Each structure stands twice: as C-alpha cells, then as structure tokens.
Amino acid sequence: MLDINIIRNDIDKVKQAIVNKNETTSLDSFQELDSKRKALLIECGELRNKRNVTSKEISKLRSKKEDAAELIQEMKGVSDKIKQLEAETNTVSDNLDSLLIRIPNIPADDVPVGKDPTSNVIVKSWGEKKVFSFTPLPHWELGKKLDILDFERAAKISGAGFTLYKGAGARLERALYNFMLDLHTQEHGYREVLPPYLVNRTSMTGTGQLPKLEEDMYRLPDDDLFLIPTAEVPVTNIHANEILSNKDLPILYAAYTACFRREAGSYGKDTRGMIRVHQFNKVELVKFVQPETSYDELESLLSVSEKVLQLLGLQYQVVKLCTGDLSFAAAKCYDIEVWSPGVDRFLEVSSCSNFDDFQARRSNIRYRDDENGDLRFVHTLNGSGVALPRTMIAIIETYQKEDGTVEIPEVLKPYMNGLDIIRSV
C-alpha cells in the first residue's frame, strides 16, 4: 500500500504509475473520499470536545444542586450526532481503504517504461550455449525414456498440469532444493524457515496477491484459507504487525515450500511437459531491510540467486522488467532466465523484487530508528533462489548425452547418493 501522503501530494505521479503498470484502478473518487473523511473526523472531534467541556459544566451544576436538564438534553443530541458521524466516517474510510488497496506500487525511477515483456531489458548474461553433436530432446521425452517423469499418471491422479517424479527424477528434485538451502544458509547468511502451506486472507492481502489475483489462487472456501502461490506470502508475514529492532536488520530468510497456482488466464500456454504447472517446488529468499539499503540488497539478492545457476553450470540471462511486466506490488524486479536447449528457449527460474515499503505498510511491519526513536516501515524484498521445475528442465536438457542418459552436475553429486548418470531403468 502506498503512503497516502504520496497520493495527496502527487496524484498525477500515482495516476501515471497506474497507467505504466497496465492497471485500471481509478483515482477519480480519491480526493472526494479523502476530503470527506477529513471533514467528518474534524466535525466528530469538535463535537467530542464540546461534549467533554459540557460534561464538566454539568458536573459543576450538579455539585451545586442546580438544574442541568437543558444541557443534558443538548448533550444527548450531541452524542447521537457523534454516533451518526462515526458511522459515516467508517463507511467513507472503508470505501477509501478499498480504493487504496487496489493502487499498485510505483515503479522505481530506473525501471524502463513499457507495456509488455518486449520492453524488458537484458542486463547481463552468463555462460556459453552448449553445442550438441545431436538434436537435444525436450525434457518430456527424456523424462519418459528414463522413467523419471510421468505426466500421464500425474494427470490420472490430479489432472493436467501436474508432474509425478519417479526414481532418480525424485532424487534429483530433492537434491536440488537441499543443495540450494545449504548454499543460502551456509554461505549467504540466510536463516532457514519452514512455513505453513495454507495462509489466511490477511496474509495474502499483506503481500499483495489479494484482492487482484484471487482467481489465480487455490482457496479452501470453508476456512477461507489459500494454498500458498509462493513462500513469499507466509515468510513475509512472519513479522506482520511487529516492531523490529534496528540492530536486527537486515533479516534474511530462506524457505523451501511447494507452491500452488491455478494459472487462470494461461489456458493453452506451455501445455507440454512441466514448463507451466499447478504445483511446483521452490526455494524462496525474503529480506527485511532498512530503506536506505534496499536497492543494494536487491543487487545482493540477485547475485546469490545467480550463484545457484553458476554452480549448476547453466547458461542464463538477467532481465530488468519494464513497468508493464512488473507485478502489482513490486517497485523493481529482475528475472533470471535459464537456457533450456531441448525446448530451445530461455525459461524464467527466478524473480528478484524490491517492494520498498509497499508490503510493509499493508502488513504493518515497522522498526524503531535508533537515532531518533521514530517508527519506520521496513523495505521487503524476495526472490526465488531458485524455482523448480524449470531448473530441473534446464539440467535434464543441458546435461543429456547422445545415448539418452543424463549426467548429474558436479555440485549435486554429493546429494545423489553416489549416482553420477541417470540411465533408463
């Protein structure tokens, strides 16, 4: 949520941010609602003050055994008016809050303006494209030949858009997220957490998934709980409604979770294999930092996510997202895209985002400034470090051999119980 003073003082900037992010929220009613709430609060405050002053007068008259009936009757009318104004204020406040929660974050100054991914900017690349002496197979063919990925049985169990990992495939998936957790906790300073996979509506609203993206979420209507689309939601909400100590910042968390997305609006896209699925695993990195350091922290977050792919020996590129491709809550975001030779394209495996104080305001996460004692909102960041199964796709397709086997990347071998090569069983 934006600081309301930003909207009051520079509403044109906010309107332009809405346009640049391809959002449709209208601010036409903002000034009317804001002014009306101010007026109601002032009137209500004046009447409360009048009631307090008059109550003292009534007490004095009663102590002197003088008649206070007229003043008492007048105050009954004042109290009734206060109740009426409070009800009006609550209605106006609810309408204003409903509007504010639908206003997206303002993109950072260096985010390129654009309507869609064609305006994204490649900022760096790493690795060389692997040259094959044969035509590399896509992961769905390799997975079937090696009996490590089973899409048909997954569809029988759950429906389209799910994957059954088998044997060495399941082991490789487990090796990947264990490797990433060890890397981030042992070398990058993150603390591991294992959060719930179900979260309440307040948590989803705090990180910005609701109200906009509700149709893309799996919801349990009887409990009004949501399966998490990413560990960002529960991990960011660890400190909701808390005042953190300045000396504890930055706080760094790493979490492995399964993630669940309905992929509403993506019908017909990437239906083969596991490029786009409803359930997938991911290691998520979340940061709570001081505002002055947040953009340096974003670069650090990007670098540790890149390190995963470098150690795996996978070619990738880093893309700075344009305004139209930014998420509702992000101020700036880098995507990391890994090259997958079997499908012959780059696949996104990480989004590293700075939300400024947008999520912290929605979730009420603050810290106390040691210098002046002021309470300030933290800045929150998160990034995939990294997401599966697209990383798995890239490994299977990059490390395939002409005989149909798949070599295990060196860094994963300690996690594979001595397995060096995946062969058909």
N, C-alpha and C positions, 0 to 999 in steps of 0.2 A: 504494500500500500504506500502511496506517495504521501509525503508530508503535505498536509492540507494547505500550508502557507505557500508552497511552491505553486499550487493551483491558483490560490488567491492572487499571488504577486506576478505570475507569468502564465496566465491561462493559454495564451497563444502558443507558447512552447509545448505545453502539455497536449494541446489540440494537434500540433504538428507531429508529436511523438505517436499519437494515436493513428494518424494517417500513415506515418512511416512504418508502423508495425502492422499495417493492414487490419487494424481493429476497427470496430464500428461504434464504440461507445460514444454517446453524445453528451457534451457538457452544457447543452443549452439550458438545462434546469439547475446547474450547479450554483450560479450566483444567486438565483432566487431562493433556493433552499438554504444556502449558507446565510444569506441576509435575514431570512425569516427566522432561522434558528437563533441567530444573534439577538434579534429583536425580542423574541419570546423569552430568551434567557435573561435579558436585561429587564423586561417587564416583570418577570417572575421574581427576579432578585429584588427589585424595588418594592414589590408587594410583600415579600418576606420580611424585608427590613421594616416596612410600615407596620406589619403585624407584630414584630418584636418590640418596636417602640411603643406601640399602643398597648401591648400586653403589660408593659411596665407601668403605664398610666393606669390601667385597670387595677393592677395590684395596689398602687398607691391609693386609689379611690376606695377600694375595698378595705384597706387598712384604716382608713378614716371613716369607715362605715357610710360612705357616700354612694349615691346611685351611679352604677356603671352600666346599666342596661343598654343604653343607646350605643355605647362603644362596643359592648359585647355583640350586639346585633350587627353592627357595622363590620366587626372582625369575622363574624360568621360568613358574611358576604365575601370578604377578602379571602378567607380560606377556600370557599367554593370556587372563587376565581382562580386561585393558585392551582387547585386540582385540575381545573379546566385547562389552564395554560401548560401544566406539566404533561397532560395527556396529548395536547397539541405538539408540544416540544418533542415528546417521544415519537410521535408519528413522523414529524419532519426529520428528526435525527435518523430514524430507521430508513426513510427514503434517501437521505443524504448518504448514509453508510452503504446502502445498496448500490448507489452510484459509484462511490469511491472505490469499492472493492472490485469494480469492473474496469477501472482505469489501469492500463498496463504501465510497467516501469518505463522510464525514459532512457533511451539508448545513450551510451557514453559518447563523448564527442568524436572519438576516433573510429566509431562504427560506421562502415560505408552505408550510404542510403541506397536502398534498392527494394524492389517489390518481391523478388523470389530468389532462389538459390543461384540463378545465373549472375547475380551481382555479388556473390561471395568472392572473397579474395584468398588465393593460396599464398600463405606467408612463409612456408618452408616445406622442404621435402627431405626425406631421409631414406637411404638405401638405394640399391640398384634393382631394376626389374629383372627377375630371374629369367634366364634364357633356357628353354627346354628343347631337347632334340626330338620331342614328340609333342603331340597336341595334348595339353593338360586337361584332365577330366574335371567336371564340376563336382562339388562335394557330395551331391545326392547320388551320383553314380559311384563314386569312390566308397561312400558310406555303405551302399548296398553290396558292392563287390566284397568289401572287407567284413560285412556283417557287424558294423559298429553303429550305424544309424538306421532306424527303422521308422519310416514315415507312415507306412500303411497300417502297422499295428497301433501306432500312436493315434491315427485317425479313428481306428476302431474303438480305442479306449475313450478318447476325448473329443474327436472331431478334427477338422482341418486346422492347420496352424500350430500343431504340437509335434514334439520330437521325442522318440524313445531312444536313449543312448544305451548301447549294449557292449559288454566286454571291455575291450581296450578303449572304445569310444567313451564309455562312462568313466573309465580310469583317467583318460586324458582330460576330460572336463573337470574332474576333481583335482587333478594335478595343476591345472591352470589357475583355479581360484585359490588353491593353497599356496602356490608359488607367488601369486600377486599379494595375498595377505602377508606372507612372510617378508616380501620385499618392502612393502609400505610400512609395516610395523617395525621391522628390524633395521632398515636403512633410511627411511624417510621420516621417521618420528611420529607416525600416526598410531593412535590407540584403537585397538580392535574392539568393536561392539557387535552384538548380535541382537537386532531389534525385532519386535513383533512384525508379522507379515500382514496383520489387519490393523487398520487405523481408523479413527473416528473422523467425522466431518470437519471438526475444528482443525485437526491436524492437516487435512487435505486443503482446507482453505488457507491455513497459515503459510504453506509453501507455494500457493498459487495455482494448484491444479483445479480447485473449485473456486467459483462456480463454472468457469468457462469449459473445462474439459470433462465434465461429469459423464457425458455419453461415451467417452473412451475408457472409462473405468469399470472394473468389475465390482458390483455392490451387493451386499447382503441386506436386503430391504428390511427383514425382521429386526435387525440390530442397528441398521443404518451405519454399517461398517464397510470399509473398502479394502480390497486386496491392493497391496502397495504397487504402484507403477514403477517405483524405484525406491531404493533405501534412503534417498534424499528426504522423503517425507517423514518417516519416523525418526531418523537421526537428527535432522534439523530441529524437530520438535522436542528433542531431549531437554532443551533449555527454554522451552516456551514458558512465558510468564515468570522468568527468573531474572535476577540482577546478578551478573557475573562480576568477579573481581578482575580489575585491570591487570593484575600480576599473572592471572591465569591465561591471558590471551597471548598468542593465538591458541585456540583449542582445535586439535586435529583428530578426526575420527575416520576409521576405515571399517566398512561393513560389507560382508558377503550376504546377499539375500537372493532368493528367487524374486522375479518381477513379473507383473501380470498386466497386460494391456489388451483391450478389446480390438484395438486398431480400427475403430469406427472411422469410416471415410476412406479407408485404404483398400476397399474391395477390388480384387483383381490385380493388385500390385504384388510382385515378387512371391507368387504362389508356390513356386518350386523350391524344394529344399527348406532351409531354415534361415533364410535372409530376413524374413518378416514373420514372427511367431507371436503367439499369445502368452507364452510363458518362457522365460529365459533367466539365466543366472548372470550376476554382475557383482563386481567389487566396486563399491562407491566410496568416494572420498569427500568429506564435508569439513569445512573450515568456518570457525567463528573468529573474526579478527577485528582489530581497530580500523576505523575508517581510513586513516592516513596511509595504511599499508596494504589496502585490499587489492590494488591493481598489481603491486609487486607479488602479492600472494597468488594472484591469478596466474602469473607467469611461472611461479614455482609449481603450482598445481598442474599446469600444462606439462612442465618438464618431467615430473615424476610419472605422469601417465605415459608420456613418450618413452620413458625408460623401459617400461614393460615391453613395448614392441621392439625396441632396440635389442634387448636381451633375448627376445624370441627370434631375432633376425628377420623381421618382417618389414618390407618396404611400406612407407606411409607418407601421407602429406597432411599438413595442418592448414585448416581453412578458417579465416575470420568471417563470421556470419554477418550478412547485411541486416539492416533493420527489419526487412520483411520476412527474414528467416529466423529472427530471434524469437525465443519463447516469450510468452506473456510477461513473465516475472524477471527475465534477465536484462541486465544493462549492457553486458558484453559477453560474447561466447566464442570459443574456439572449438571446432570439430576436428577430431583426428580420424582420418580415413585410411584404412589399410588396403593394400592391393591384394586382390584375390584373382589369381591367374585363371582358375577354372571357369569363373563367371565373367572374367575379362573386364573387371571394373573395380573402382575403389568403393569400399563399404565403411560406413561410419561405425566406429567402435567406442568413441568417447566424445562427450560434450563437456567442456570445462567452462563454467559460467561464474560470473560475478553478479550478484543481485543487489549490490550496495546495501542500503538498509530496508529494502522493499519487503523482504520476507520477515525481517526482524520486527518491523512495525506491525505486520499482520499477526505475528506470533508473540509480540511483546517481549523481545529478548534484548536486554539492556546491560550495560556495565557502568560502573562508577569511575569517573575520571579521578585519578589520584591527585592531580594538581589542584583542581578547584572543587572536587566533590560532586560535580554535575553528573546526572544520569544521561547517558547517551546510548543510542541504538548501535549494536554491533553491525558489521557487514558480514553477510554469509556468502559462502562460495561452495560449489560442489562440482565434482567431475567424476566420470567413470574411469576406474583405474585398473582394468578396463572391462568393457561389457563382452559377454558371451551371448550368443554363439557365433557371432561374426568373426571373432578372433579365432575360434575353432575352425571356422570355414577357411580362413586365410592360412592357418597352419596345415590343414589337410591338403589343400590345393597347392601350397607352395612347396611342401616337403614330399610331394608324391614322386615316385620313381616310375620308370617306364614299365616295370613288371607289375605295377599296380599296388605296390607296397607304399607305406608312408613312414618316413624317418621321423624319429622323435627329436625335437630341438634339444640341443645340449643342456640348456638350463632346466629343462623339465625332466631329464632322465633320473635325477635323484628322487623324483616324486612318482616314478612309473614302475617301481619295484623291479628294476633291472631290465625292463623292456626297452629295446633300442629301436625296433622297427615293428610297425603294425602290419601283420600279414593276414591273409584270409584264413579263417579257422576251418 
